[in-house]
Amino acid sequence: MLQVLGKRQSINVRKVLWTCDEIGVPYEHEEWGAGTRPTSAPEFLSLNPKALVPVLIDGPSIITESNTIARYLAGKHDRTDLLPVEPLARAQVEEMMDWQATELNGSWRVAFQAIVRKNQIAGTAEQVAASLVEWARMMRLLERRLADGRLHVCGKPFTLADIVIGLSVNRWFQTPIERPELPSVRAYFDRLSQRPAAHTHLGDGTD
C-alpha cells in the first residue's frame, strides 16, 4: 500500500492526498512535520534529505515534490483525464501546476506565514502588505482565466491542475484578510467543493 508522509495541514501534502482520493487508490498517511514528528529525524532524512514533505513511498520507490507525486500517481493509474497524454493538453495542465508552485505560491508566502501561522519573523509589515498585494494580483489573473465560463482551469475537464489550484484558492478564502470580489473564482471553488474526493481537503479548518 502507498504511504504518504507529511502533516495534513500542509497544502503540498493535501495535493497528494486529494490526488489519491480522486484516483481511488488506498494509502496510509503518516503525520510528519512541524508539530508532529520532525523531518530532521534520521529515518525521515533517509527518505528525503531535503527534510521536506510530502514523501510518497510506493513499494521500493520513494518520490518527493508534491506536483511530481501527483503526476506520477496519475500516470501510474492511467488517469489520462487528470493528466492528458496529448502533448498540448498535457502542457496546459502542467503550465497551471507550475504557475501554482512558483508565482502563486510565492505571492502568499510572507503574508500567510505572518497572518495564519503567526510567524513573527516572516516579514516586516511592509513585506506582509506587499505580499498581500501580489497575492491579490495573482488571484485576479485566475479570475480573468475563469471569467470566460470554463468549468475548470484548463477548460471543461477536471485535471490535476484543479487539485493544486483548488487548494490554493482554498487558502485564499480561508485566510482572514480583505479580498477583492472574484465571482468566477468563488463559483469555481464552489464547484470543486462539491467533488466527493475534495470534502476532507477543502473548507474550514484546512489552513
trRosetta pair geometry for C-beta under 8 A, 3 or more apart (Angstrom, degrees):
i j d omega theta_ij theta_ji phi_ij phi_ji
1 26 5.7 -58 -139 109 109 102
1 27 6.3 159 167 -121 94 33
1 28 5.7 85 116 -15 123 98
2 20 6.8 -153 84 -118 151 129
2 25 6.3 53 3 138 138 116
2 26 7.1 160 32 99 94 53
2 27 4.0 -42 83 -112 105 92
2 28 7.1 -179 94 24 54 66
2 56 6.5 -28 -165 -163 106 93
2 57 7.0 146 -163 77 54 59
2 58 5.5 -14 -110 -97 82 78
3 27 6.8 158 -94 -169 18 86
3 28 5.0 -22 -109 68 72 98
3 29 7.8 159 -161 -88 56 25
3 30 6.5 9 -174 -1 102 111
3 56 7.2 147 80 -160 57 45
3 57 4.0 -2 56 53 107 109
3 58 8.0 -156 30 -63 69 41
4 13 7.0 119 160 -160 113 88
4 16 5.4 166 -136 121 129 130
4 17 6.2 156 124 -76 167 78
4 20 7.0 -104 -45 -30 142 150
4 27 5.3 39 -9 161 107 136
4 28 7.2 178 24 86 69 46
4 29 5.0 -20 68 -109 101 72
4 30 7.2 174 86 26 50 68
4 54 5.9 -20 -169 -167 88 128
4 55 7.6 154 -157 78 42 51
4 56 5.9 -14 -103 -104 68 70
4 57 8.0 -149 -65 24 28 74
5 30 5.0 -16 -111 68 71 104
5 32 4.8 15 175 13 92 134
5 44 7.2 179 161 -127 146 96
5 47 7.1 67 37 105 159 158
5 53 6.2 -126 117 -124 74 99
5 54 6.2 143 74 -162 57 69
5 55 4.2 -7 54 55 114 98
5 56 7.8 -156 20 -70 79 26
5 57 7.1 57 -17 -12 108 103
6 10 5.5 -71 162 45 111 142
6 12 7.1 -80 168 93 156 91
6 13 3.7 -160 111 -97 122 122
6 16 7.6 93 47 38 134 135
6 30 7.9 77 10 82 35 67
6 31 7.6 -38 116 -140 19 36
6 32 5.4 -46 -88 58 33 90
6 33 5.8 49 -154 -32 61 124
6 53 2.8 136 -115 -174 109 128
6 54 3.8 -95 -4 -103 150 72
6 55 6.6 147 -40 15 100 66
7 10 5.3 106 74 -11 80 99
7 13 6.2 -179 74 4 40 163
7 31 5.1 46 -102 -154 67 83
7 32 6.4 -128 -37 67 71 35
7 33 3.9 -102 -5 52 112 125
7 34 7.1 -76 1 51 154 61
7 35 6.9 68 -108 66 157 101
7 36 5.3 167 -84 5 110 136
7 53 6.6 125 18 65 66 170
8 13 6.0 -126 -112 107 28 131
8 14 6.5 72 -166 -73 63 89
8 17 7.0 12 -124 -19 85 162
8 29 7.2 47 -69 166 99 141
8 31 7.0 -51 -9 -102 82 93
9 13 7.7 50 57 46 40 130
9 33 7.5 -145 55 93 102 138
9 35 7.8 31 20 55 150 137
9 206 7.9 169 -129 -175 51 45
9 207 7.6 116 -165 -120 74 35
10 13 4.0 83 74 5 106 106
10 14 6.8 -176 93 -8 57 82
10 33 6.1 -164 -41 -91 127 176
10 53 5.5 140 34 93 172 120
10 54 7.1 172 95 -54 137 84
11 14 5.6 -56 -149 38 34 111
11 15 6.9 50 148 -31 63 93
11 167 5.1 138 -161 152 97 125
11 168 7.3 77 -173 -77 144 56
11 171 6.2 -21 -90 -59 139 130
11 207 7.2 22 -70 -105 100 103
12 15 5.5 -35 -156 15 38 117
12 16 7.5 32 150 -11 60 98
12 53 6.6 145 87 110 113 74
12 54 5.8 -158 125 -9 93 90
12 66 3.8 -137 -166 -49 89 147
13 16 6.0 -58 -164 35 40 107
13 17 6.3 32 146 -15 72 109
13 33 7.8 -109 -41 -20 141 149
13 53 5.4 -6 -69 142 107 117
13 54 4.5 129 -105 -69 68 111
13 66 7.3 -103 -61 -103 25 119
14 17 5.3 -52 -136 42 41 111
14 18 5.8 43 162 -20 72 105
14 167 5.7 151 97 -122 119 137
14 201 4.8 139 -170 -146 114 106
14 206 7.2 68 -99 -173 161 112
15 18 6.2 -60 -147 38 21 106
15 19 6.4 23 154 -19 60 110
15 54 7.7 -147 58 7 92 134
15 66 4.4 79 65 174 139 121
15 67 7.0 -49 157 -73 154 52
15 69 7.5 116 107 71 105 109
15 70 5.7 -72 154 -58 103 127
15 163 5.8 105 -144 137 71 110
15 164 5.5 25 -120 -94 120 77
15 167 6.1 -97 -74 2 76 158
16 19 5.7 -55 -149 36 30 113
16 20 6.4 33 153 -19 64 104
16 54 4.9 -99 2 74 148 168
16 56 6.3 -158 -150 -70 141 111
16 66 5.8 -115 -42 -141 94 81
16 69 5.0 -13 -104 111 110 138
16 70 6.4 -127 -96 -67 57 77
16 73 7.6 131 -148 -21 73 145
17 20 5.7 -52 -151 34 32 113
17 21 6.4 29 152 -16 65 107
17 27 7.6 -142 -121 73 67 143
17 29 6.6 26 -103 -98 116 134
17 200 7.8 -82 136 96 127 112
17 201 6.4 171 92 -88 109 121
18 21 5.6 -57 -147 39 33 111
18 22 6.3 37 153 -22 67 103
18 163 5.1 166 104 -148 127 112
18 166 8.0 -157 165 79 166 125
18 167 7.2 -157 0 -60 153 117
18 197 6.2 106 -161 142 70 101
18 198 6.4 32 -139 -106 116 61
18 201 4.6 -17 -76 -37 110 174
19 22 5.7 -51 -146 34 31 112
19 23 6.4 23 157 -11 64 108
19 69 7.4 157 56 118 152 88
19 70 4.5 -162 -77 -127 157 84
19 73 5.2 113 139 73 124 146
19 74 7.0 -85 -164 -49 117 88
19 82 7.6 107 -141 -173 90 152
19 160 6.8 22 -108 -122 113 92
19 163 5.8 51 -69 -156 80 171
20 23 6.0 -64 -150 42 28 105
20 25 5.1 -94 -153 65 77 93
20 26 7.9 40 176 -166 114 4
20 27 5.0 -39 -160 -6 155 137
20 73 6.6 -93 -79 -154 63 156
21 24 7.3 37 -173 -76 31 38
21 197 3.9 153 123 -154 104 98
21 198 7.9 170 97 -56 134 33
21 200 7.6 171 -81 43 166 111
21 201 7.6 -167 32 -23 147 127
22 79 7.8 94 119 -159 104 160
22 82 6.7 114 123 -91 137 136
22 163 7.1 -97 -21 -81 148 127
22 195 7.7 -3 -102 160 94 134
22 197 4.5 143 -76 123 58 170
23 73 6.0 -130 -22 154 157 110
23 74 7.2 -148 -79 -94 123 54
23 77 5.1 84 -160 78 130 164
23 79 5.8 -99 -108 -52 97 148
23 82 7.5 -56 -75 -16 90 156
25 73 6.8 -138 26 -160 150 111
25 77 6.3 -122 -57 -74 125 147
30 37 7.8 -23 157 32 102 135
31 36 4.1 -124 140 -149 106 158
31 37 6.7 125 105 14 74 91
32 36 5.9 -133 -114 97 15 121
32 37 5.0 -48 -116 72 68 98
32 38 7.8 -6 -165 107 79 8
32 39 5.7 93 158 -79 107 81
32 44 5.9 147 -158 -109 142 135
32 53 5.7 161 87 -81 99 126
32 55 7.6 -5 55 22 148 109
33 36 5.6 42 56 42 60 108
33 37 7.7 44 13 66 35 58
33 38 7.9 49 -138 -127 10 32
33 39 5.9 20 -93 -36 52 110
33 53 5.1 -63 -65 -3 118 141
34 38 8.0 42 -90 -111 40 67
37 41 6.2 -37 167 -8 98 145
37 44 7.3 158 127 -49 109 132
38 41 5.2 127 79 -32 82 89
38 44 7.4 -146 109 22 54 147
39 44 4.9 -129 -148 132 53 152
39 45 7.5 109 160 -62 65 70
39 48 7.5 -39 -167 78 110 111
39 51 4.3 121 128 -171 109 75
39 52 6.7 85 170 -66 160 16
39 53 6.4 -129 -86 -38 136 88
40 44 7.3 39 37 64 11 123
40 45 6.9 17 -160 -51 33 115
40 51 5.8 21 -81 -135 56 133
41 44 4.7 82 64 10 88 103
41 45 6.9 -166 88 -7 41 89
42 45 5.6 -59 -140 42 33 110
42 46 6.3 41 159 -29 66 102
43 46 5.8 -44 -150 25 30 116
43 47 7.4 23 151 -11 56 103
44 47 5.9 -64 -164 38 40 106
44 48 6.6 -36 163 46 76 87
44 51 6.9 75 118 -124 115 64
44 55 7.6 -179 -156 -4 82 151
45 48 7.0 -86 -131 75 31 49
45 49 5.5 52 -170 -110 79 51
45 51 6.1 -12 -95 -78 85 84
47 55 5.1 62 136 -168 126 157
47 57 7.1 -61 -140 -74 132 108
47 62 5.4 -152 -158 -149 82 143
48 51 6.6 175 108 -54 93 19
48 52 6.3 -103 143 50 136 63
48 55 4.9 -136 -28 -89 130 122
48 62 7.4 -153 -61 162 78 122
48 64 5.0 115 -115 -86 121 139
50 64 6.7 136 36 162 128 161
52 64 7.0 94 79 -169 97 124
54 64 7.3 178 92 -140 54 61
54 66 5.7 87 28 -90 105 84
54 69 6.4 -53 86 1 118 165
55 62 6.5 -16 -174 -166 103 95
55 63 7.5 146 -164 75 55 45
55 64 5.6 -26 -108 -94 69 84
56 62 7.2 154 82 -156 56 44
56 63 4.5 -16 62 62 107 96
56 64 7.5 -173 21 -76 76 35
56 69 4.7 140 -16 -133 137 122
56 72 7.3 177 76 76 156 140
56 73 7.8 -131 -139 -57 161 106
57 61 7.4 153 -158 84 44 54
57 62 5.7 -13 -104 -103 69 74
58 61 4.7 -17 68 66 90 105
58 62 7.9 180 27 -78 68 29
58 63 6.9 13 9 3 111 112
58 76 7.8 -108 -162 -105 162 170
63 68 6.4 -146 176 118 107 107
63 69 5.2 140 118 -97 117 81
63 72 5.6 -49 -164 2 168 170
64 68 7.2 37 94 66 41 130
64 69 7.3 -49 -171 -52 11 108
65 68 4.0 52 90 18 109 119
65 69 6.6 170 85 -18 54 85
66 69 5.7 -55 -148 33 30 112
66 70 6.5 30 155 -20 65 104
66 101 7.9 178 65 -103 103 115
66 164 7.7 131 122 -106 116 109
67 70 5.6 -49 -148 34 35 113
67 71 6.5 34 153 -16 65 104
67 97 5.0 127 -143 169 127 119
67 98 7.6 113 179 -77 169 52
67 100 7.9 150 -83 74 126 110
67 101 5.7 -64 -29 -60 141 141
67 160 7.9 105 -149 154 75 125
67 164 6.4 16 -97 -84 95 148
68 71 5.8 -56 -150 38 32 109
68 72 6.2 37 151 -23 65 106
69 72 5.5 -53 -148 34 32 116
69 73 6.4 30 156 -19 66 105
70 73 6.0 -55 -149 35 30 109
70 74 6.5 26 155 -15 64 107
70 97 7.7 -157 76 -135 136 137
70 160 5.1 130 147 -151 123 124
70 163 6.5 -176 -140 81 144 143
70 164 7.2 -126 4 -52 171 107
71 74 5.8 -56 -147 39 32 109
71 75 6.1 29 157 -16 66 110
71 83 5.8 112 -133 -107 71 159
71 94 7.7 34 -92 -99 132 101
71 97 7.9 100 -57 160 107 173
71 160 6.7 58 -79 -151 63 175
72 75 5.9 -62 -149 40 26 109
72 76 6.0 25 158 -21 66 110
73 76 5.8 -53 -140 36 28 110
73 77 6.3 0 168 6 63 113
73 79 7.7 2 124 25 73 130
74 77 6.6 -75 -145 52 22 91
74 79 4.4 -95 -151 66 73 107
74 80 7.9 123 165 -74 100 27
74 82 4.3 -131 -125 91 126 120
74 83 4.0 106 121 7 146 120
74 160 5.9 -81 -44 -60 151 126
75 78 7.6 26 -176 -74 31 35
75 79 7.8 -73 -45 41 19 76
75 83 6.4 -51 -58 78 73 141
79 82 4.2 17 131 22 115 113
79 83 6.5 71 94 25 83 83
80 83 6.7 -78 -129 77 38 56
80 84 5.7 58 -178 -124 81 41
80 85 5.2 -31 -132 -21 121 95
81 84 7.8 25 -121 -76 14 68
81 157 6.0 -139 -167 -171 83 132
81 158 7.4 30 150 72 104 73
81 159 7.2 -146 144 -98 57 68
82 158 7.5 -23 -102 115 68 75
82 159 5.4 128 -157 -149 42 55
82 160 4.9 77 169 -44 92 82
83 90 6.3 47 177 -126 73 91
83 93 6.1 -168 -124 106 61 159
83 159 6.8 111 -73 -163 43 99
83 160 5.4 17 -67 -8 90 128
84 89 3.7 -26 81 110 161 119
84 90 4.7 -134 77 -63 83 71
84 93 6.5 153 18 -10 92 134
84 159 7.5 -45 -21 -118 88 129
85 89 7.9 27 56 68 37 116
85 90 6.6 -5 -155 -52 6 125
86 89 4.4 57 76 22 104 113
86 90 6.4 173 77 -14 48 90
87 90 5.8 -62 -145 39 25 109
87 91 6.1 26 159 -22 65 108
88 91 5.6 -53 -146 35 31 113
88 92 6.5 34 154 -22 64 103
89 92 5.8 -52 -153 31 32 113
89 93 6.9 31 151 -16 63 102
89 154 7.6 94 -162 166 73 132
90 93 5.8 -55 -154 35 36 110
90 94 6.2 25 154 -12 70 110
91 94 5.8 -59 -141 44 32 106
91 95 6.0 45 154 -32 66 102
92 95 5.6 -43 -145 24 29 118
92 96 7.1 22 158 -11 58 102
92 154 5.0 119 130 -138 113 113
92 161 7.9 -61 128 -40 70 155
93 96 6.3 -64 -161 37 31 103
93 97 6.4 28 147 -17 67 110
93 154 5.5 -27 -83 -67 67 161
93 159 4.7 -108 -119 149 120 147
93 160 5.8 75 176 53 122 93
93 161 4.7 -141 -152 -33 68 113
94 97 5.2 -53 -144 39 39 115
94 98 6.1 40 156 -20 70 104
94 161 7.9 -111 -53 -74 18 103
95 98 6.0 -58 -150 37 26 108
95 99 6.4 28 151 -21 63 107
96 99 5.4 -47 -143 34 35 115
96 100 6.5 40 155 -21 64 100
96 153 5.1 122 -145 130 160 135
96 154 6.4 -125 -2 -60 144 97
96 161 3.9 51 84 -147 128 127
96 164 7.5 152 126 71 87 114
96 165 6.1 -36 162 -50 114 127
97 100 5.9 -52 -154 32 31 112
97 101 6.5 22 153 -13 63 110
97 160 6.2 2 -78 117 129 105
97 161 5.4 -109 -51 -101 79 72
97 164 5.3 91 -126 36 73 154
98 101 5.8 -60 -146 41 33 107
98 102 6.0 6 163 0 69 115
99 102 6.4 -72 -138 48 24 93
99 103 5.5 -32 -163 39 69 110
99 104 6.0 63 141 -11 76 106
100 104 4.9 -36 -130 51 45 131
100 105 6.2 68 156 -35 55 97
100 161 7.7 163 -16 -154 130 70
100 164 4.5 146 86 136 164 114
100 165 5.4 -127 -81 -79 131 64
100 168 5.5 -141 -144 -35 106 146
101 104 7.8 43 6 52 18 91
101 105 5.5 -9 -158 1 25 140
101 164 7.2 -37 -50 -177 83 143
102 105 6.5 72 10 41 5 102
102 106 6.1 -11 166 -13 45 118
103 106 5.9 -60 -140 39 20 110
103 107 6.5 27 160 -31 60 105
103 138 6.2 169 136 -114 96 122
104 107 5.8 -51 -152 22 30 113
104 108 7.3 7 162 -4 61 105
104 138 4.8 150 -110 173 71 144
104 142 7.8 55 -103 -49 131 122
104 165 7.8 58 62 -119 175 73
104 168 5.5 21 143 -158 135 154
105 108 6.9 -73 -157 39 30 95
105 109 6.8 49 153 -57 65 98
105 168 7.2 -99 -74 -107 69 120
106 109 5.9 -34 -149 -11 35 119
107 131 6.6 138 170 -163 53 68
107 134 4.2 -147 -144 124 96 100
107 135 4.4 152 136 -84 108 56
107 137 7.2 -144 -139 58 144 90
107 138 4.6 -161 9 -14 166 140
108 111 5.6 -80 -160 56 58 104
108 112 4.7 49 151 -26 97 116
108 131 6.5 94 -139 170 24 105
108 135 4.5 78 -83 -106 76 122
108 138 8.0 -96 -37 47 89 143
108 168 8.0 169 4 -155 146 91
108 171 6.7 102 142 127 168 130
108 172 7.7 -116 -91 -84 145 73
108 175 7.7 -155 -158 -39 124 163
109 112 6.3 -62 -140 38 18 105
109 113 6.3 13 165 -14 59 113
109 131 6.9 -116 59 -140 57 131
110 113 6.1 -63 -148 39 25 107
110 114 6.2 16 159 -13 63 114
110 122 5.5 139 -155 153 61 99
110 123 4.1 18 -160 -11 117 150
110 127 5.2 -104 179 143 154 100
110 128 5.8 -142 135 -96 104 51
110 130 7.6 18 70 73 147 87
110 131 3.9 -153 64 -64 105 151
111 114 6.0 -65 -148 41 27 106
111 115 5.8 2 168 -2 68 118
111 128 5.3 110 -101 -158 66 71
111 131 3.8 -167 -31 108 96 122
111 132 4.9 125 -103 -63 147 73
111 135 6.0 -79 36 -20 148 144
111 175 7.5 65 129 -180 105 151
111 177 7.3 20 168 -79 128 149
112 115 6.3 -64 -129 47 24 96
112 116 5.3 -22 -170 26 66 118
112 117 6.8 54 138 -4 70 101
112 131 7.9 -119 -3 149 66 137
112 171 6.8 -10 -112 176 137 121
112 175 6.2 -88 -110 -103 81 138
113 116 7.3 -48 -94 54 12 81
113 117 4.8 -37 -147 47 50 126
113 119 4.3 -33 164 36 94 132
113 122 3.7 168 105 -120 113 135
113 123 7.5 102 73 0 113 96
114 117 7.5 24 -13 56 12 82
114 118 7.5 36 -177 -116 32 20
114 119 6.0 -80 -85 62 42 78
114 120 7.9 84 -130 -104 75 24
114 122 4.1 -142 -62 68 79 139
114 123 6.0 -76 -55 44 130 88
114 128 4.8 -70 57 -105 163 123
114 131 7.9 136 18 51 123 148
115 118 7.8 -32 144 -69 12 50
115 128 7.3 126 -43 -157 94 123
115 175 6.2 71 100 -166 134 104
115 176 6.7 -156 166 59 119 81
115 177 6.6 -2 -168 -63 170 102
116 174 7.9 53 -110 118 139 95
116 175 5.7 -83 -55 -119 121 87
116 176 7.7 142 -84 20 81 84
116 207 6.5 -34 -163 144 155 90
117 122 7.3 123 71 -68 110 137
119 122 4.0 97 91 -48 108 103
122 127 7.9 -165 121 102 73 122
122 128 7.2 71 101 -83 110 98
123 127 3.3 -115 174 96 121 131
123 128 5.3 158 88 -52 113 71
123 131 6.9 119 60 -22 164 133
124 127 4.7 97 50 7 73 102
124 128 7.1 -133 96 -4 39 86
125 128 5.7 -52 -148 35 32 112
125 129 6.4 33 153 -18 64 106
126 129 5.7 -54 -148 37 31 112
126 130 6.3 32 153 -19 65 106
127 130 5.6 -51 -145 37 33 112
127 131 6.3 38 153 -23 64 104
128 131 5.6 -53 -150 33 31 114
128 132 6.6 33 152 -20 64 103
129 132 5.7 -53 -152 33 33 112
129 133 6.6 34 151 -19 64 104
130 133 5.6 -52 -151 34 35 113
130 134 6.4 29 154 -14 67 107
131 134 5.9 -58 -146 41 31 107
131 135 6.1 36 153 -24 66 107
132 135 5.6 -50 -142 34 30 115
132 136 6.4 30 157 -17 63 105
132 177 6.3 -165 -132 -159 118 145
133 136 6.0 -57 -153 36 28 109
133 137 6.5 31 149 -22 63 106
134 137 5.4 -51 -149 32 36 115
134 138 6.5 37 153 -19 66 101
135 138 5.9 -54 -154 34 32 110
135 139 6.5 26 151 -15 64 107
135 172 7.3 171 166 -112 112 94
136 139 5.6 -57 -147 39 34 110
136 140 6.4 38 153 -22 66 103
136 179 7.2 -180 -108 -140 99 63
136 180 5.9 95 -157 1 115 114
137 140 5.7 -51 -150 32 32 112
137 141 6.9 39 149 -22 61 99
138 141 5.6 -49 -158 28 36 116
138 142 6.9 34 146 -15 65 101
139 142 5.4 -48 -152 35 41 113
139 143 6.4 50 146 -24 66 100
139 169 7.9 118 -126 -111 102 74
139 172 5.9 118 -98 -129 137 150
139 179 7.8 -50 102 -156 163 104
139 180 7.5 159 95 51 121 105
139 182 6.0 -86 150 -71 107 163
139 185 6.4 11 -175 -88 95 166
140 143 5.2 -44 -146 31 39 118
140 144 6.6 41 154 -19 65 99
140 180 6.9 11 -76 71 100 147
140 182 7.0 -133 -95 -101 53 117
141 144 5.9 -53 -153 34 31 110
141 145 6.6 32 149 -20 63 105
142 145 5.5 -53 -150 34 36 114
142 146 6.3 20 157 -8 68 110
142 153 7.5 -48 -146 -114 92 110
142 165 7.1 159 -129 -164 131 120
142 169 7.5 -158 143 -83 160 104
142 182 7.6 40 85 -173 95 142
142 185 5.7 70 111 -95 111 113
143 146 6.1 -68 -146 45 28 100
143 147 6.0 44 154 -47 66 105
143 182 4.4 -114 -89 -148 126 102
143 183 7.8 81 -145 45 109 52
143 184 5.2 124 -153 55 67 110
143 185 5.1 -61 -87 -31 79 106
144 147 5.5 -41 -141 10 31 122
145 148 7.7 -58 171 10 33 101
145 150 7.6 -52 148 44 73 131
145 153 6.4 26 130 -145 133 77
146 150 6.2 -112 -135 59 54 91
146 153 7.1 -53 -76 -100 93 61
146 184 3.9 159 104 148 107 120
146 185 6.2 137 45 -71 150 53
146 187 7.7 172 151 66 130 99
146 188 5.2 -69 -142 -51 153 136
147 184 4.7 -114 -81 -46 59 159
150 153 7.4 95 112 -117 130 12
150 154 7.9 -159 168 85 142 17
150 155 5.4 -93 -148 -126 121 30
150 156 7.0 -111 -156 -60 79 45
151 155 7.4 18 43 139 82 37
151 156 5.3 52 30 -135 119 46
151 158 7.8 -70 120 -61 111 73
151 188 7.9 136 176 -118 38 80
151 191 6.6 -154 -169 171 82 167
152 155 6.4 -5 65 68 86 35
152 156 6.8 38 25 146 98 11
152 157 6.4 -71 43 92 142 34
152 158 5.3 177 -83 -95 155 50
152 159 6.6 137 139 14 143 81
152 161 7.5 117 157 82 107 103
152 162 4.9 -54 -155 -75 114 130
152 188 7.5 120 -113 -145 40 104
152 191 8.0 -126 -76 106 73 139
153 159 7.7 -99 58 50 90 104
153 161 5.0 -117 72 127 125 121
153 162 5.8 176 12 -80 102 73
153 165 5.3 76 -40 36 153 166
153 188 7.8 69 -59 -157 76 143
154 157 7.0 -32 86 67 101 82
154 159 5.4 -4 36 21 135 139
154 161 5.4 102 -26 47 115 147
154 162 7.8 -106 12 -42 93 91
158 162 5.2 -76 -154 37 74 154
158 195 7.4 122 -136 -92 161 143
159 162 5.7 116 56 2 56 95
159 163 8.0 -103 113 -1 46 87
160 163 5.4 -47 -159 26 48 115
160 164 6.8 31 153 -8 74 101
161 164 6.3 -62 -151 43 34 99
161 165 5.7 20 158 -6 71 116
162 165 5.8 -56 -127 51 31 104
162 166 5.2 42 165 -31 66 113
162 192 6.4 -169 171 -104 109 118
163 166 5.8 -52 -136 35 18 113
163 167 6.7 17 160 -16 56 105
164 167 6.1 -54 -152 34 29 108
164 168 6.7 30 149 -17 61 106
165 168 5.4 -56 -153 37 37 114
165 169 6.3 38 150 -20 69 102
166 169 5.6 -51 -147 35 33 110
166 170 6.4 42 150 -23 63 102
166 188 7.9 -137 -102 141 81 98
166 189 7.0 140 -143 -118 77 66
166 192 4.4 -176 -130 -164 130 162
166 198 7.0 -73 148 -128 148 130
166 202 6.8 -61 155 -83 105 129
167 170 5.3 -45 -149 31 36 120
167 171 6.7 40 150 -21 63 99
167 201 6.8 -59 -96 155 99 110
167 202 7.4 -126 -101 -86 57 85
168 171 5.6 -49 -153 31 35 112
168 172 6.7 41 147 -23 64 101
169 172 5.3 -47 -152 30 38 118
169 173 6.5 26 155 -10 68 105
169 185 6.1 -167 -133 -176 122 101
169 188 6.9 -121 -122 98 171 109
169 189 4.8 -148 136 -87 133 110
169 192 7.6 116 66 35 135 150
170 173 6.1 -64 -150 43 30 101
170 174 5.9 20 158 -15 68 116
170 189 7.0 152 -72 -142 60 115
170 201 7.6 -120 -55 134 172 73
170 202 4.7 -129 -101 -131 133 82
170 203 7.3 -57 -143 -22 113 31
170 206 6.1 -34 160 90 132 133
170 207 6.5 154 129 -28 94 128
171 174 5.8 -61 -136 43 28 106
171 175 6.2 32 164 -29 65 107
171 207 5.0 149 -114 -112 70 161
172 175 6.5 -57 -150 25 21 108
172 179 7.0 97 167 -117 94 139
172 185 7.7 -42 91 159 152 139
173 179 7.7 -31 -103 -35 53 170
173 186 8.0 112 -90 -109 129 75
173 189 6.5 106 -24 -169 147 168
174 203 8.0 108 -83 159 114 14
174 204 7.4 159 -120 -109 103 37
174 206 6.5 -121 -86 64 161 82
174 207 4.2 119 97 49 147 120
175 207 6.9 -58 -58 115 73 134
179 182 7.3 -70 156 4 109 105
182 185 3.9 8 130 28 119 121
182 186 6.2 142 92 -23 72 86
183 186 5.5 -54 -145 36 34 113
183 187 6.3 32 159 -18 68 105
184 187 5.8 -52 -146 37 32 109
184 188 6.3 37 152 -21 63 107
185 188 5.5 -54 -148 36 31 115
185 189 6.3 32 154 -20 65 105
186 189 5.8 -54 -148 36 30 110
186 190 6.4 32 153 -20 64 105
187 190 5.6 -52 -149 34 33 113
187 191 6.6 36 151 -20 64 102
188 191 5.8 -55 -155 32 32 111
188 192 6.6 28 151 -16 65 105
189 192 5.7 -54 -149 37 34 110
189 193 6.2 38 153 -26 67 106
189 202 7.7 175 -169 -166 89 139
190 193 5.6 -52 -146 32 31 115
190 194 7.0 34 154 -25 60 102
191 194 6.0 -58 -162 25 33 112
191 195 7.9 44 144 -32 60 92
192 195 5.9 -39 -169 4 46 114
192 198 5.6 163 158 -123 78 170
192 202 6.6 135 118 -62 105 166
193 198 6.0 -131 -124 112 30 132
193 199 7.7 81 -172 -98 62 54
193 202 5.2 -127 -106 105 81 142
193 203 6.6 98 -135 -60 116 100
194 198 7.7 39 56 53 26 127
195 198 4.2 77 71 1 99 113
195 199 7.7 -143 90 -36 58 71
196 199 6.2 -29 -164 -17 38 114
197 201 7.9 1 139 12 66 124
198 201 5.5 -90 -159 53 53 102
198 202 5.1 5 164 6 100 120
199 202 7.2 -72 -128 45 16 87
199 203 7.7 -6 -164 4 48 135
201 206 6.4 91 176 -140 34 143
202 206 6.2 -98 -137 13 15 168
203 206 5.9 92 63 -10 50 123
